[in-house]
Structures are given as C-alpha cells and as structure tokens.
Amino acid sequence: MAKPIRIKDHLNEAGIVQRRIILAVLVVLLLSGGLMARMYWLQVVQYEHHSTLSENNRVHVQPIPPSRGRIYDRNGVVLAENRPSFSLNITRERVPDLDATIALVQSLLELDAEDIEQLRKRLGQRRRPFEAVPVMFNLTEDQIARIAVNQFRLPGIEVQASFVRHYPQVEHFAHAVGYVGRINDREMESIDRVAYAGTHYIGKTGVERFYEDRLHGKVGYEEVETNARGRVLRVLKRTEPESGQDLTLHLDSRLQAVAERALGQRRGAVVAIEPATGGVLAFVSQPSFDPNLFVTGISHADYGALRDSLDQPLFNRVLRGLYPPGSTIKQIVALAGLDYGVTTRSARVYDPGFYQLPNNTHKYRNWNRHGDGWVDMELAMARSNDTYFYDLAHKLGIDRMHEFMSQFGLGMRVSLDMFEETAGLMPSREWKRASRRQAWYPGETLITGIGQGYMLTTPLQLAHSTALIANRGVWKRPRMLAEADGVPPDDSDTPPDVVLRNPADWDFIIGTMESVMHGPRGTSRAAAAGADYRMAGKTGTAQVVAIAQGARYDSEALKERHRDHALFVGFAPVDDPQIAVAVMVENGESGGRVAAPIARTLFDAWLHSEFELDTPDEEVAP
C-alpha cells in the first residue's frame, strides 16, 4: 500500500528559521555585549593599571655603575686603576631555556667544566630582576665574533664593554692596597642594594675595603625603550653616575721596591713610617701574590696553590703576623725604669752571663754566656744585655711594665685605616687570670722584659712604637691615606701622647739607641758603617722553639723554620727623624747581621735621592 505524500508546511518551517535567527542574533548580541563590557573594563575602568604595565614592559630603568676611584702612591704612580674589558652578560628572565643556552655557549666558546661551574655560580648569586649578570670576562676578539654571529640563537645574552679593576704593580702592593672581588651573598645582605645596583664588585681587603665608601661612587640610571625580545631601541632619559674618589696614599713605590729587593726571597715583613705624619712609606709582606687573580674570580687551581703554600703568600705579616718582639722593646723597658724611678742612667748591674731571682736556682741566660761584667743602661742597650733587663723588669714588676708599655700601642690596634690589623698581646696579671686561670709568676716578668714569653706584637706596632720614640712621645697613628680629592683622613681618635716625668729621658734613650748603631760595642755597628748621618736602632732575636735550660742554641741542629726570627727597629737621622723602620725576617736568626742591613738600605734610599740598589736579583738564602 502506497504511503501518503506529506504536504510541506512552509509556514511552520518559516517559524523555525525565524526563531533560529532570533536566537543567533541574541547570542551574537550577548557575546558582543560581553566583549564590549570587557573592553570597557580593560580600557576605561583599568586604564591606569594596564597602561602602567604596558609602559613597564616597554620602558625599563637600567642602573649605570659608577667608575671606581683610582689609587695612587705619593708620587702619582698608579696602584689601582680601571681597564676596559668585554664581558658576556646573561639576563636570566630573557633566556627561555637556560640549560640549553649555557650548553650552546660552552660549545661556541670551547669552555671547560671549571669555566661552566664558575658561570653557573655567578648566575646563582642574588641580583635584581632583569639585571644582566656578567659571567665571563676579558673576552677575546674571536669569542666576541662567535657570539655576534650566533646572536639570534642566544636570546638574553649580550657582549658588553665595562671597566674591570686592575693592579699594574701586580704583587708589590697586594697586602697594602688589597683587591676587589665579586659581591657575595653575605655582603649582599649588608650593603645598600640601591647604591650598588649594577655593581658586581666590592673591596675585599686593604685600602680597597677600608675606603670602599669613597672609592665606590654613586650609581646612575637610564630609562630605555625595549622591544618584545628585550633589545634596547632607544634611551629616553639618562642620569650620569658619579665616579668614586681618587685616593693618594703615603706609600712610595720606589722605597717599596728597595725594601722588597733588600728582603729578597726571605719570608718576612718590612714597614717604614714617616714619623711627622704617621704615613706608611713602605709596606712589605713577603711572599706576596697577584691581586688581579681575585678580581673576576680566581680559579680553583690558582687559589689552591696560594692557600696550600707553606710560605703563606696570602698571610699579611705586617698587620696579622704576631711575633715575640725580642730585644726590640728594651728601649721602652728602659724608659719605664727611668720614668718610674726604679733605676738611674748610671746604675750598674753585674752580668756573669745569667740572672737568678732571689732564693731561686733557675738561671735566666744572657745571650752572651760569658757575661759582660758591670753594665749600665747605655752599655746594656748597646750590647742588648739580657741580664740587665731581667733585673730591670724584676724591679719594675709586670703591672708597671704593662701600664707603661701600653702607652706605646703595644697590645692594641694602632693604625688609622688598616682594618685587618691584629691587636697583639701585652700580657698582664688580669689577662693571664682571665685567659689561663693561673697566677702570674715572677719569672714571666723577667722574660717579658726582653720581649719573650706571652708578649706578641705585629711589625706595624714595632714601627709605630719606634716612630713614637723618634717623635718624643707624640702620637701619630700609622695611616695609608694621604688625601682623598685633596681631603686628609680624620685622625681625631688618636690616643694621648706619652708624657715623661723627665722629658730629657727621651734624648738619653735615643742616645742609647744611637750607640747600638755607632758605638764601639753596638750590636749593629756593622750595618751603620760608612753612613754620613746618625741613626738610632735596636736589634732583636725572637725564639721560635724553646731551648732547654742549660742548652745552647745550635742553628745547624734545627730545621730552617725552627730557627730564631731576626728583628730590627730604628729611625734616621737622629737629629731630624724622617723615617722609622721595623724589619722582621722569619728564621733569619740575627737581627744585627740580617735585619739591620735591610733597614740601613731603606734609610739610605729615603735620605739620598740618588740612591740606587745595586744588589743582584738572585735569590738570597734564608
């Protein structure tokens, strides 16, 4: 049976189409309304917010690090400067895949594993967002060309010219001037991050650290417009940085060279001070090191060699080396005896070659075991007679010795601008009771009177105490800085001058020191021979290992590093002191034969402008 044919209902279909059109129009209107509402919300209601975000994406404020101040010696010789260098900088936020980018850089520049380790370490340091981090320095022309050719493959990486600290004198002033290095996380916590924006280096040691605030300068800024890839299109505004102050030091490069050559290959320290100002003229700690190695990051191999060296080139012997002063403090002990009235200039002591305390069988030996017979103060100084000073120390007692000798800066930091200085030790009853929980014994007073026992000093303290005697008690704190942009350092915190009950004692003690150099029985008369000026000095020998009671010092039986230290302090000329010197030669054994000739060389060089050191350059045996 045939199915009936359906008749098409045009009216119903037209209604369906009409309803669908209306629905579609409503949907379109709804979506358009939502879009318009969103556009209104973003462009009208939140216009300020998104305008700022857009501007921040387009305009960036970049810090401009200031140029670090230069450092000169007293004659204008450059000790620290800034040299242009091309560095590889990475902005981490603009690097899509850091590991892949580092691998590509390693391949392009042919870097080894240690280079990559240093690179990652520098990237790991704290910094501001979008701040470029220098990860490689002193790029060669070939390396710069490889980066430029592959720049399209290295987003966030650029080669930038910058100034890097350089020390043209290399190792000669490493311990005095110090060096700069990269800012570490601990330093980042304490510095002003705004002031150090864009700066990656800070003073680590020496003058560089003490005068960091003056040397650093003031950071500048520039507003730059960048594209979507972070490349700078133009500079909108620029505020120039202010360079750090240039510093002029008291140091003299010529005298420094003389001191180093006179010391030779020996381990030791030489300090020269201008008594009138306290200015440090020469500052030698031997052996030394190249500070340029530390500026951009020292390699593990180089640092390991310096750290593990038996000669300790990183150790600042001038400021941190603690040594028994030996007989170099006997002139201060003699002054104390005169000032407290426990002895007189002419009082004599009989020396049989040793000294014994009352009711005690222990013998405190004189270096001359045969004895010098009857000695007064002048002869005791000239001969460096231990027996005389044992007796004088016993009469003074440790309390008066500590009180008087502390006035000369012994046991305290004496410098004006050398933060690394160690205070040393001027022992006392109270110190021993607090540190050792023991009473003070009379025998300890005796050996303190000849600069042995617990007493420890730095070469700088010895030079300062000698300059103080040359100044007749007037304090001038040792200082590196002569001026910064024409302004001298502030020395308002200087201790009081040493005032004697009888000021004439200054001249007498200086006269006894003069007899050490020029007297017929002086221990340094050989070093002063032929001089056309008068000098005052005092030799010293400091024990490194103890010698048993009754035993003799045998140099040949001791290891080289167990032999006595040789010391000398002095100033010249006597009538108008221009230079005071302290010399310490580790394991040099004889102050008169080894240390005093070094000081004489410095005296000649400073007082005679035409002086030339004609010592050959070969190694000097310890």
C-alpha distance (Angstrom), angle and dihedral (degrees) to the residues before:
residue distance angle dihedral
M1 . . .
A2 3.79 . .
K3 3.82 117.9 .
P4 3.79 116.6 -119.3
I5 3.76 115.8 -103.5
R6 3.86 112.4 -114.5
I7 3.76 113.3 -127.4
K8 3.92 111.3 -133.2
D9 3.83 112.7 -113.9
H10 3.76 102.5 -143.8
L11 3.76 93.6 176.1
N12 3.83 93.3 56.3
E13 3.80 93.4 46.0
A14 3.79 90.7 49.6
G15 3.83 88.5 54.1
I16 3.81 91.9 51.3
V17 3.78 92.3 50.1
Q18 3.79 90.9 46.9
R19 3.82 92.2 51.5
R20 3.79 91.1 48.8
I21 3.78 91.7 50.2
I22 3.79 90.9 49.8
L23 3.84 90.3 49.0
A24 3.80 91.4 48.9
V25 3.79 91.0 48.6
L26 3.79 90.7 49.8
V27 3.81 91.0 50.2
V28 3.79 91.2 48.5
L29 3.79 91.1 47.0
L30 3.79 90.7 47.6
L31 3.79 92.7 49.6
S32 3.78 91.9 44.1
G33 3.79 89.9 49.2
G34 3.79 91.1 50.6
L35 3.80 91.2 47.9
M36 3.81 91.3 48.4
A37 3.79 90.7 46.9
R38 3.83 90.3 50.4
M39 3.79 91.3 47.4
Y40 3.81 89.5 49.4
W41 3.81 90.3 49.1
L42 3.81 93.6 49.7
Q43 3.80 100.0 37.3
V44 3.80 101.4 35.1
V45 3.78 111.5 19.8
Q46 3.86 96.1 36.2
Y47 3.77 97.0 27.1
E48 3.81 95.1 120.8
H49 3.79 93.5 48.7
H50 3.80 97.3 49.1
S51 3.77 92.8 38.8
T52 3.80 88.1 58.0
L53 3.80 92.7 47.3
S54 3.77 91.0 49.8
E55 3.76 92.0 48.2
N56 3.80 91.0 49.2
N57 3.79 90.7 52.6
R58 3.78 90.4 50.4
V59 3.82 100.9 36.1
H60 3.80 122.8 47.9
V61 3.79 131.4 -176.3
Q62 3.80 110.4 -135.2
P63 3.81 122.9 -169.3
I64 3.81 118.5 -127.5
P65 3.81 110.1 -148.7
P66 3.81 114.8 -135.2
S67 3.77 123.1 -117.9
R68 3.80 109.4 -100.6
G69 3.79 116.2 -117.9
R70 3.79 117.2 -102.6
I71 3.80 125.0 -121.6
Y72 3.82 123.4 -136.3
D73 3.77 135.7 -177.8
R74 3.82 120.7 -123.5
N75 3.82 91.3 -84.6
G76 3.80 96.7 49.5
V77 3.81 96.5 -98.6
V78 3.82 109.7 150.4
L79 3.80 113.3 -115.3
A80 3.82 98.1 169.0
E81 3.80 128.0 16.8
N82 3.81 141.7 157.3
R83 3.79 121.0 -106.2
P84 3.81 127.2 -167.3
S85 3.77 114.4 -109.0
F86 3.80 135.0 173.2
S87 3.79 112.5 -126.6
L88 3.80 133.8 -173.7
N89 3.81 109.4 -122.4
I90 3.81 127.4 -165.1
T91 3.81 126.0 -164.0
R92 3.79 102.6 -161.2
E93 3.82 95.8 -159.5
R94 3.81 90.3 60.9
V95 3.81 96.2 48.3
P96 3.84 110.2 91.7
D97 3.83 95.4 -164.7
L98 3.80 112.1 20.0
D99 3.81 97.2 -176.0
A100 3.80 93.0 49.9
T101 3.80 91.0 46.4
I102 3.81 92.8 50.4
A103 3.81 89.8 48.8
L104 3.81 89.7 52.1
V105 3.81 91.7 48.7
Q106 3.80 89.8 49.2
S107 3.78 90.1 52.7
L108 3.81 95.5 45.3
L109 3.81 95.9 46.6
E110 3.81 96.8 33.9
L111 3.81 94.3 -125.9
D112 3.79 123.7 179.1
A113 3.79 127.5 -133.6
E114 3.81 94.3 -92.4
D115 3.82 91.1 53.2
I116 3.80 90.6 52.4
E117 3.80 90.9 47.2
Q118 3.82 90.3 53.5
L119 3.82 90.0 46.0
R120 3.80 92.9 53.3
K121 3.80 91.2 44.5
R122 3.79 91.2 55.5
L123 3.79 91.2 47.1
G124 3.79 89.3 52.5
Q125 3.79 94.4 59.0
R126 3.78 118.6 104.6
R127 3.79 116.9 -95.2
R128 3.80 143.4 151.0
P129 3.86 119.5 -77.7
F130 3.81 113.5 -87.0
E131 3.80 90.4 10.1
A132 3.79 113.6 143.3
V133 3.79 112.4 -122.3
P134 3.83 118.5 -150.4
V135 3.79 107.1 -134.9
M136 3.81 102.0 167.4
F137 3.77 130.6 34.0
N138 3.78 139.7 -162.3
L139 3.80 93.9 25.2
T140 3.78 115.4 -165.5
E141 3.79 122.9 -125.7
D142 3.79 89.5 -106.4
Q143 3.82 91.9 53.2
I144 3.81 91.4 47.5
A145 3.82 90.2 51.2
R146 3.82 92.9 50.2
I147 3.80 91.5 51.8
A148 3.84 91.6 47.2
V149 3.82 93.4 50.9
N150 3.81 91.4 49.5
Q151 3.78 97.0 38.9
F152 3.84 92.2 117.5
R153 3.81 88.4 60.9
L154 3.80 94.0 48.5
P155 3.81 110.7 63.5
G156 3.82 112.4 -178.4
I157 3.82 92.6 22.8
E158 3.77 124.8 105.1
V159 3.78 140.8 160.0
Q160 3.78 112.2 -121.8
A161 3.78 133.1 -175.5
S162 3.82 114.0 -129.3
F163 3.78 140.9 155.2
V164 3.79 119.8 -98.0
R165 3.81 125.6 -166.9
H166 3.77 114.6 -103.9
Y167 3.81 132.1 -173.6
P168 3.82 108.7 -154.1
Q169 3.82 93.0 -173.5
V170 3.83 88.4 59.3
E171 3.82 110.4 -165.4
H172 3.81 97.8 -2.7
F173 3.82 96.1 88.1
A174 3.81 100.9 19.4
H175 3.82 94.6 118.9
A176 3.81 95.1 41.5
V177 3.81 103.8 40.7
G178 3.81 94.5 28.4
Y179 3.79 122.0 -164.5
V180 3.80 143.6 -96.9
G181 3.78 125.8 -118.7
R182 3.78 140.8 177.1
I183 3.81 116.3 -63.0
N184 3.81 108.8 -104.0
D185 3.80 128.8 -153.4
R186 3.80 93.9 -97.1
E187 3.79 91.7 53.1
M188 3.79 90.4 45.1
E189 3.81 88.6 62.7
S190 3.80 93.3 56.8
I191 3.82 105.1 37.2
D192 3.78 127.9 82.6
R193 3.81 101.6 -100.7
V194 3.78 92.4 -159.0
A195 3.81 92.0 53.9
Y196 3.83 90.6 47.3
A197 3.83 97.1 43.2
G198 3.79 108.0 139.8
T199 3.82 91.2 9.2
H200 3.80 118.2 116.2
Y201 3.82 100.6 176.1
I202 3.78 136.0 68.7
G203 3.80 135.0 175.1
K204 3.79 111.4 -88.2
T205 3.81 105.6 178.5
G206 3.80 143.0 3.5
V207 3.79 123.5 3.0
E208 3.80 89.8 -17.9
R209 3.80 90.4 64.8
F210 3.81 101.2 35.7
Y211 3.81 93.3 51.5
E212 3.81 96.4 35.6
D213 3.82 92.4 125.7
R214 3.81 92.0 56.0
L215 3.78 96.7 40.5
H216 3.79 98.4 46.3
G217 3.81 101.1 65.2
K218 3.83 128.2 -163.5
V219 3.80 123.5 -56.7
G220 3.83 121.0 -119.5
Y221 3.81 130.8 -153.0
E222 3.78 140.9 -146.9
E223 3.80 131.4 -166.9
V224 3.80 110.7 -138.6
E225 3.79 134.0 -174.9
T226 3.80 115.0 -133.3
N227 3.77 136.4 -172.2
A228 3.79 126.5 -126.6
R229 3.84 90.9 -81.6
G230 3.79 91.9 53.6
R231 3.80 96.2 -108.6
V232 3.79 113.9 146.4
L233 3.81 112.3 -111.9
R234 3.80 100.3 178.6
V235 3.80 143.2 -18.8
L236 3.80 112.5 -110.3
K237 3.82 100.2 -177.0
R238 3.79 135.7 0.3
T239 3.81 133.3 -163.6
E240 3.80 110.5 -168.2
P241 3.81 118.7 -129.7
E242 3.80 121.4 -121.1
S243 3.80 114.3 -121.1
G244 3.78 119.7 -126.0
Q245 3.78 120.6 -102.2
D246 3.79 119.8 -86.1
L247 3.81 112.2 -123.4
T248 3.79 127.3 -147.2
L249 3.80 114.5 -159.6
H250 3.79 131.4 -158.9
L251 3.81 88.8 -123.1
D252 3.79 116.9 117.8
S253 3.81 115.7 -148.7
R254 3.78 93.2 -156.7
L255 3.81 94.0 52.1
Q256 3.80 89.6 44.7
A257 3.80 90.2 55.8
V258 3.81 90.6 48.1
A259 3.81 91.3 51.4
E260 3.79 93.2 48.2
R261 3.77 93.9 49.3
A262 3.80 91.7 46.0
L263 3.81 90.8 51.8
G264 3.79 89.9 46.0
Q265 3.80 117.8 178.3
R266 3.79 93.5 -23.8
R267 3.78 120.6 117.5
G268 3.76 111.8 -114.8
A269 3.78 149.8 86.8
V270 3.79 136.5 -90.4
V271 3.81 123.9 -168.3
A272 3.79 126.2 -178.2
I273 3.82 122.3 -171.7
E274 3.79 132.9 -172.5
P275 3.85 101.8 -130.6
A276 3.81 95.4 -153.5
T277 3.82 94.1 58.3
G278 3.79 106.7 14.8
G279 3.80 88.0 -122.7
V280 3.81 114.8 156.2
L281 3.81 107.0 -125.4
A282 3.80 99.3 179.1
F283 3.79 129.2 18.1
V284 3.80 114.3 -178.8
S285 3.79 125.9 171.5
Q286 3.78 110.2 173.8
P287 2.99 129.3 -122.3
S288 3.78 100.7 31.4
F289 3.82 137.2 179.2
D290 3.80 142.0 -135.3
P291 3.84 108.1 -92.0
N292 3.82 91.5 -164.3
L293 3.81 87.6 76.0
F294 3.81 90.5 68.4
V295 3.80 100.1 47.4
T296 3.80 100.8 82.4
G297 3.79 96.5 17.6
I298 3.79 128.6 -62.5
S299 3.80 119.7 -119.6
H300 3.79 120.8 -113.6
A301 3.79 91.1 -114.7
D302 3.81 94.7 51.8
Y303 3.79 93.8 45.0
G304 3.77 92.2 46.3
A305 3.80 90.9 52.9
L306 3.82 91.3 52.1
R307 3.80 95.2 42.2
D308 3.78 96.4 47.3
S309 3.80 97.7 42.1
L310 3.79 112.1 121.0
D311 3.82 88.8 -140.4
Q312 3.84 92.2 59.6
P313 3.82 100.6 -138.3
L314 3.83 90.9 -179.4
F315 3.82 91.8 57.7
N316 3.81 113.3 100.2
R317 3.80 100.9 -139.9
V318 3.81 94.1 -178.8
L319 3.80 95.0 59.9
R320 3.79 105.7 18.9
G321 3.78 104.0 27.7
L322 3.82 109.1 107.7
Y323 3.79 114.1 -159.6
P324 3.79 134.9 163.4
P325 3.83 102.9 -103.7
G326 3.79 93.7 -141.1
S327 3.78 115.8 -170.0
T328 3.82 93.3 -15.7
I329 3.83 88.8 92.8
K330 3.82 96.9 50.1
Q331 3.81 92.3 99.3
I332 3.83 88.9 59.0
V333 3.81 91.1 48.6
A334 3.81 88.4 50.1
L335 3.81 90.8 51.1
A336 3.80 89.4 50.7
G337 3.80 90.9 52.1
L338 3.80 91.4 52.3
D339 3.80 94.6 42.6
Y340 3.81 94.7 50.5
G341 3.80 91.0 42.9
V342 3.81 96.2 -124.6
T343 3.81 90.9 128.2
T344 3.78 141.3 11.2
R345 3.77 134.2 -133.3
S346 3.79 92.4 -103.1
A347 3.83 99.8 38.1
R348 3.80 109.9 122.0
V349 3.79 133.9 -148.0
Y350 3.79 124.8 -162.8
D351 3.79 113.7 -125.5
P352 3.82 117.3 -160.9
G353 3.80 89.9 170.3
F354 3.79 97.1 -81.4
Y355 3.80 143.9 44.0
Q356 3.80 130.3 -132.1
L357 3.78 129.6 -165.5
P358 3.80 115.3 -128.2
N359 3.81 111.7 -81.0
N360 3.80 91.6 5.7
T361 3.81 127.2 111.1
H362 3.82 95.9 -159.9
K363 3.80 112.1 112.4
Y364 3.80 119.6 -143.9
R365 3.78 103.4 -155.0
N366 3.77 128.5 -134.9
W367 3.80 114.2 -137.7
N368 3.82 86.1 -117.9
R369 3.78 100.0 62.5
H370 3.81 91.9 -167.6
G371 3.80 90.9 60.2
D372 3.80 130.6 -131.1
G373 3.81 97.4 -113.7
W374 3.80 116.3 -138.0
V375 3.81 111.1 7.4
D376 3.78 132.5 178.5
M377 3.81 125.7 -161.2
E378 3.80 97.0 -84.3
L379 3.80 93.8 48.7
A380 3.81 90.9 43.2
M381 3.80 89.2 56.0
A382 3.80 94.2 44.9
R383 3.80 91.9 48.7
S384 3.82 94.4 34.6
N385 3.79 86.4 -129.1
D386 3.80 110.1 -164.7
T387 3.80 95.9 -165.5
Y388 3.80 92.3 60.2
F389 3.80 91.7 51.6
Y390 3.81 93.1 44.9
D391 3.78 86.9 58.1
L392 3.81 93.4 44.2
A393 3.82 92.5 48.5
H394 3.82 90.1 50.7
K395 3.81 90.5 52.7
L396 3.80 92.6 47.4
G397 3.80 98.4 44.7
I398 3.77 125.0 -149.4
D399 3.82 94.7 -84.5
R400 3.80 95.0 60.7
M401 3.79 92.1 38.9
H402 3.80 91.3 53.9
E403 3.81 92.7 46.1
F404 3.80 94.9 49.1
M405 3.79 100.3 39.1
S406 3.80 92.7 47.8
Q407 3.81 87.4 65.2
F408 3.82 87.3 67.4
G409 3.81 92.6 58.7
L410 3.80 96.4 -100.5
G411 3.79 110.0 149.1
M412 3.80 94.3 17.3
R413 3.80 140.7 79.4
V414 3.78 107.0 -93.8
S415 3.81 104.5 176.3
L416 3.78 125.9 101.4
D417 3.81 99.3 -148.6
M418 3.81 110.6 11.2
F419 3.80 105.7 100.1
E420 3.82 94.7 -179.7
E421 3.80 93.3 65.2
T422 3.80 117.6 126.1
A423 3.80 117.5 -139.3
G424 3.79 96.6 -134.0
L425 3.80 120.4 -153.7
M426 3.79 132.7 -78.9
P427 3.84 99.8 -179.2
S428 3.78 125.0 -137.9
R429 3.78 139.3 169.1
E430 3.79 91.0 -98.1
W431 3.81 92.5 49.7
K432 3.81 93.1 52.1
R433 3.78 93.1 45.1
A434 3.81 91.2 50.7
S435 3.80 98.3 41.6
R436 3.80 103.7 30.7
R437 3.82 101.4 22.0
Q438 3.80 88.1 -132.0
A439 3.78 137.3 117.3
W440 3.78 121.8 -108.0
Y441 3.80 115.3 -103.4
P442 3.83 126.7 -147.2
G443 3.81 91.7 -124.4
E444 3.80 89.4 60.0
T445 3.78 89.1 57.6
L446 3.81 90.1 55.4
I447 3.79 96.1 53.0
T448 3.80 91.2 43.7
G449 3.83 86.2 58.7
I450 3.82 89.1 63.8
G451 3.81 95.3 42.4
Q452 3.79 98.2 -101.0
G453 3.79 135.1 108.3
Y454 3.80 117.3 47.9
M455 3.78 94.9 -12.3
L456 3.83 114.6 113.9
T457 3.80 129.9 177.0
T458 3.78 138.6 174.2
P459 3.82 122.5 -125.2
L460 3.82 88.1 -113.9
Q461 3.81 91.3 57.2
L462 3.80 90.8 50.1
A463 3.80 91.3 50.7
H464 3.80 91.1 47.5
S465 3.82 94.8 49.0
T466 3.81 88.5 50.2
A467 3.81 91.6 50.6
L468 3.80 88.1 48.7
I469 3.81 90.1 57.5
A470 3.82 90.2 46.7
N471 3.83 87.4 52.9
R472 3.81 91.7 49.9
G473 3.79 91.6 -117.2
V474 3.81 100.3 -40.7
W475 3.81 110.3 138.6
K476 3.79 118.9 -131.5
R477 3.78 110.2 169.0
P478 3.83 112.4 -134.7
R479 3.79 109.8 -105.1
M480 3.78 140.0 178.7
L481 3.79 99.3 -159.1
A482 3.79 119.0 80.6
E483 3.80 94.9 173.4
A484 3.79 143.4 -26.7
D485 3.81 112.4 -144.4
G486 3.79 87.4 -22.2
V487 3.82 95.8 -47.7
P488 3.85 118.2 115.9
P489 3.83 120.5 -140.9
D490 3.79 122.2 -89.9
D491 3.81 110.9 -104.4
S492 3.80 98.7 170.2
D493 3.82 90.9 123.5
T494 3.81 94.5 68.5
P495 3.84 117.9 139.2
P496 3.82 118.0 -114.8
D497 3.79 119.7 -83.1
V498 3.79 120.4 -98.0
V499 3.79 107.8 -104.2
L500 3.83 118.9 -166.2
R501 3.78 124.9 -154.5
N502 3.78 87.1 -128.2
P503 3.84 110.8 32.7
A504 3.81 89.7 -165.2
D505 3.80 87.8 72.5
W506 3.82 88.3 75.8
D507 3.78 91.2 64.0
F508 3.79 92.4 43.8
I509 3.81 94.0 52.3
I510 3.80 90.9 45.5
G511 3.79 86.9 51.8
T512 3.82 90.7 54.5
M513 3.81 89.2 50.4
E514 3.80 87.8 50.4
S515 3.80 89.4 54.7
V516 3.81 88.6 56.1
M517 3.81 87.4 62.9
H518 3.79 103.5 32.3
G519 3.81 106.1 18.0
P520 3.82 120.4 108.3
R521 3.81 90.7 -115.7
G522 3.80 98.1 33.7
T523 3.79 117.2 135.7
S524 3.84 91.2 -134.3
R525 3.78 101.9 38.3
A526 3.83 90.7 116.3
A527 3.82 91.4 57.3
A528 3.83 91.3 51.4
A529 3.79 95.8 46.6
G530 3.82 114.9 128.6
A531 3.80 95.9 10.1
D532 3.81 117.0 147.0
Y533 3.82 90.9 -150.5
R534 3.79 134.9 51.5
M535 3.78 120.6 -108.0
A536 3.81 134.7 -171.6
G537 3.77 122.8 -145.5
K538 3.78 150.4 145.0
T539 3.78 129.3 -142.2
G540 3.78 124.9 -146.2
T541 3.79 142.7 -175.3
A542 3.79 122.2 -158.7
Q543 3.79 122.9 -160.3
V544 3.79 117.9 -125.1
V545 3.81 96.2 -174.7
A546 3.79 126.6 23.4
I547 3.81 120.6 -105.7
A548 3.80 118.1 -140.4
Q549 3.81 119.3 -109.6
G550 3.78 108.5 -82.9
A551 3.82 94.0 9.6
R552 3.80 123.0 122.3
Y553 3.78 125.5 -127.1
D554 3.82 107.1 -105.3
S555 3.79 112.6 -170.9
E556 3.78 94.2 -171.1
A557 3.80 92.7 53.7
L558 3.79 93.1 54.4
K559 3.77 129.3 78.1
E560 3.79 111.9 -108.7
R561 3.81 92.8 -109.6
H562 3.82 91.3 50.3
R563 3.78 94.5 58.7
D564 3.78 121.7 106.6
H565 3.79 122.2 -83.4
A566 3.81 117.4 -115.4
L567 3.81 118.1 -135.2
F568 3.78 138.6 179.9
V569 3.78 135.2 175.6
G570 3.79 126.8 -175.6
F571 3.79 149.2 130.6
A572 3.78 138.7 -141.5
P573 2.93 148.6 -109.1
V574 3.79 98.4 18.6
D575 3.81 96.2 -149.1
D576 3.84 94.6 47.9
P577 3.84 111.7 15.6
Q578 3.80 111.5 -145.1
I579 3.79 101.1 162.4
A580 3.81 136.6 23.2
V581 3.80 119.8 -164.6
A582 3.80 138.6 -167.7
V583 3.80 120.1 -168.4
M584 3.79 126.1 -172.0
V585 3.81 119.9 -179.6
E586 3.77 113.5 -173.2
N587 3.81 111.5 -127.5
G588 3.82 89.2 -5.7
E589 3.83 90.0 133.4
S590 3.83 99.5 -158.9
G591 3.79 124.6 61.8
G592 3.81 92.1 -170.4
R593 3.81 97.5 47.2
V594 3.82 100.8 34.4
A595 3.82 112.9 20.1
A596 3.83 101.2 34.2
P597 3.85 95.5 57.5
I598 3.81 88.9 54.7
A599 3.81 90.3 54.7
R600 3.81 90.8 46.5
T601 3.80 88.7 55.2
L602 3.80 90.4 54.1
F603 3.82 91.9 47.5
D604 3.80 90.9 53.0
A605 3.79 93.1 46.0
W606 3.81 93.9 50.1
L607 3.79 98.1 41.7
H608 3.82 96.8 40.8
S609 3.79 114.2 53.0
E610 3.80 91.2 -165.7
F611 3.81 92.3 57.0
E612 3.79 116.5 129.3
L613 3.77 123.9 -173.7
D614 3.77 105.8 -131.2
T615 3.79 96.6 179.2
P616 3.82 110.2 132.1
D617 3.78 117.8 -110.9
E618 3.79 96.6 -121.0
E619 3.78 119.4 118.2
V620 3.78 117.7 -81.1
A621 3.78 113.9 -135.5
P622 3.81 114.5 -118.8
